[in-house]
Amino acid sequence: MLRHLAVALLLVSSMYAAPTASAEDGISIEALNGTFEQLDGGLQPIQQGPVTIVITSPEHRLQVFANRFKLFPHASGDGTLDAELDVRLEGWGELVAELVTGAGEPTRFEDTVTAGRQWVRAAARVKLEKAEGGYELTFLEAERPSVDIVIKSGLAKQLVDTCRAFAALPLFGGGLDCDSVAASLAVARIPYPDPGTVYLVHGELLTSEERIYFDVHAASP
């Protein structure tokens, strides 16, 4: 599904200037624009000394307004491709955080979260092949471990206040950097898929221009 392709490639840098739209910069994929709900994959936990903050978003919506997709040969010359996807988006959702210390039950926090309208870039090395009904895109690697979306939530203050309370306890020996926790809560980090994960891009969801672009870059069956 194209929405699964979006999960694989969306959002790896934070905000930056809008991309240009010349032919050399790839194509816009119409099916990637729209509303995404309940995207697959969780959020990376925040680790701070002996404290782990597990982040989940049981309900959320992401609106994609525009995109630019580009493929070009990887420098290795092994037939793989570098893929870049620039996306204009905003979103909102419910955010749940569980602060786990290893002593007692986790402390649970809940709040709403917003992602202001922003341009985000994803970049990864992939393999693209023609397949029955469309194209198989195999995720190989990315330079960064996660996709980052800039967010705002009241959870940051709640968790930092709790972090500071824990930091004052002899059990933790002052080994908690609560300012680092606050910085971590300014972004939602979505892990990339495992290397070798395959996504089917359905040809019927692509325009004729988009299919030509994929045909040019796809390896022979």
C-alpha positions in Angstrom: 0.0 0.0 0.0 1.1 3.5 -0.7 0.3 4.5 2.9 2.7 1.8 4.1 5.3 3.3 1.7 4.7 6.6 3.4 5.4 5.0 6.8 8.7 3.6 5.5 9.9 6.8 3.9 8.1 9.8 5.6 9.7 12.3 7.8 13.4 11.9 8.6 14.6 15.4 9.2 12.9 18.2 11.0 11.6 21.5 9.4 13.4 23.0 6.5 12.8 25.1 3.4 10.2 23.9 0.8 11.8 21.8 -2.1 11.8 23.0 -5.6 9.6 21.3 -8.2 11.7 21.0 -11.3 11.7 17.7 -13.3 15.2 16.9 -11.9 13.6 16.8 -8.4 11.4 13.8 -9.1 7.6 13.7 -9.1 4.6 14.4 -6.8 2.7 11.2 -6.0 -1.0 12.1 -5.8 -2.0 9.1 -3.6 0.3 10.2 -0.8 -1.6 13.4 -0.2 -4.5 13.2 2.1 -5.3 12.1 5.7 -3.5 9.2 7.4 -4.9 7.7 10.6 -3.5 5.0 12.9 -0.2 4.7 11.0 1.7 1.5 11.6 4.7 1.4 13.9 5.3 2.8 17.4 7.4 5.6 18.8 10.9 5.2 20.1 11.2 5.2 23.9 13.2 7.8 25.7 16.0 6.5 27.8 17.5 8.6 30.6 19.8 6.7 33.0 17.7 4.2 34.9 14.4 5.8 33.6 12.6 4.8 30.4 9.7 6.8 29.0 7.6 4.6 26.7 5.6 6.8 24.2 2.5 5.6 22.3 -0.2 7.4 20.3 -3.4 5.3 20.3 -5.3 7.9 18.2 -3.8 10.3 15.7 -4.3 11.9 12.3 -1.7 13.2 9.9 -2.7 15.5 7.0 -0.3 15.5 4.0 -0.8 18.5 1.8 2.0 18.1 -0.8 4.9 15.8 -1.5 7.9 15.4 -3.8 9.4 11.9 -4.4 12.9 11.3 -6.0 14.9 8.3 -6.9 18.5 8.2 -8.1 21.2 5.5 -8.3 23.1 4.7 -5.1 26.8 5.6 -5.2 27.8 2.0 -4.7 26.6 1.2 -8.3 25.0 -2.0 -7.1 21.7 -1.3 -8.6 20.1 0.0 -5.4 18.6 3.5 -5.2 18.6 6.4 -2.9 15.0 7.6 -2.2 14.0 11.0 -1.0 10.5 12.1 0.0 9.7 15.7 0.9 6.4 16.1 2.6 4.3 19.1 3.7 2.2 18.0 6.7 0.5 18.7 10.0 -1.3 16.6 12.5 -2.8 16.0 16.0 -3.4 13.1 18.3 -3.5 11.6 21.7 -0.2 10.9 23.4 0.4 8.5 26.2 3.7 8.3 28.2 4.6 5.7 30.8 7.6 6.5 33.0 9.3 3.3 34.0 11.9 3.3 36.8 12.2 -0.4 37.5 10.7 0.2 41.0 7.0 -0.2 41.3 4.3 0.4 38.7 4.9 2.7 35.7 3.7 6.3 36.1 1.2 7.1 33.3 0.6 10.5 31.6 -1.9 11.4 28.9 -2.3 14.5 26.8 -3.2 15.8 23.3 -0.4 16.6 20.9 -0.1 18.7 17.8 2.3 18.8 14.9 2.3 22.2 13.3 2.5 22.5 9.5 6.0 21.7 8.4 8.2 20.4 5.6 9.9 17.1 6.4 12.3 15.0 4.4 12.9 11.2 4.4 16.0 9.7 2.9 16.8 6.0 2.6 18.5 3.4 0.4 16.0 1.1 -1.3 15.7 -1.6 -3.9 12.9 -1.1 -6.5 11.6 -3.9 -8.7 8.6 -4.5 -11.0 6.1 -6.9 -9.5 2.6 -8.3 -10.4 0.2 -5.4 -9.9 2.8 -2.8 -9.3 6.3 -2.4 -7.8 8.1 -3.9 -4.8 10.1 -1.4 -2.8 12.5 -3.0 -0.3 13.8 -0.9 2.5 17.5 -1.3 3.0 18.9 1.3 5.3 18.7 5.0 6.4 21.3 7.3 7.8 19.2 8.0 10.9 17.5 5.5 13.2 14.1 7.3 13.2 11.8 9.7 11.5 11.3 12.9 13.6 8.2 15.1 13.7 8.3 18.4 15.6 5.4 18.3 18.1 3.9 20.3 21.0 2.3 18.7 24.1 1.7 19.5 27.7 3.3 16.1 28.5 6.8 17.7 28.4 6.2 19.8 31.5 4.5 17.0 33.4 7.3 14.5 32.7 10.1 17.0 33.4 8.5 17.9 36.8 8.3 14.2 37.6 11.8 13.6 36.3 13.1 16.3 38.7 11.3 14.7 41.6 12.9 11.4 40.8 16.3 13.0 40.4 16.2 14.3 43.9 15.8 10.7 45.3 19.0 9.0 46.6 18.0 5.9 44.5 18.9 7.8 41.3 21.9 9.6 42.7 21.2 12.8 40.7 21.9 10.9 37.4 18.9 12.1 35.5 19.2 14.9 32.9 15.7 16.2 32.9 16.5 19.0 30.4 17.4 16.3 27.9 14.0 14.6 28.6 12.3 18.0 27.7 14.3 18.2 24.5 13.3 14.6 23.6 9.7 15.4 24.0 9.8 18.1 21.4 9.8 15.5 18.7 7.9 12.3 18.0 10.4 9.7 16.8 9.1 6.9 14.5 11.6 4.1 14.0 12.4 3.0 10.4 11.3 -0.5 9.4 13.8 -3.4 9.6 16.2 -3.8 6.7 14.6 -6.1 4.2 11.0 -5.0 4.8 9.2 -5.1 1.4 6.3 -2.8 0.4 4.0 -3.2 -2.6 3.3 0.0 -4.4 0.0 -0.8 -6.3 0.2 0.4 -9.9 -3.5 1.1 -10.0 -3.0 3.9 -7.4 -0.4 5.7 -9.6 -1.0 8.1 -12.4 0.5 7.3 -15.8 3.3 9.8 -15.2 4.1 8.2 -11.8 4.1 4.7 -13.4 6.6 5.9 -16.1 8.8 7.3 -13.3 8.8 4.0 -11.4 9.3 2.0 -14.7 12.4 4.0 -15.5 14.0 3.3 -12.1 12.7 -0.2 -11.4 15.1 -3.2 -12.0 14.1 -5.8 -14.6 12.0 -8.7 -13.2 
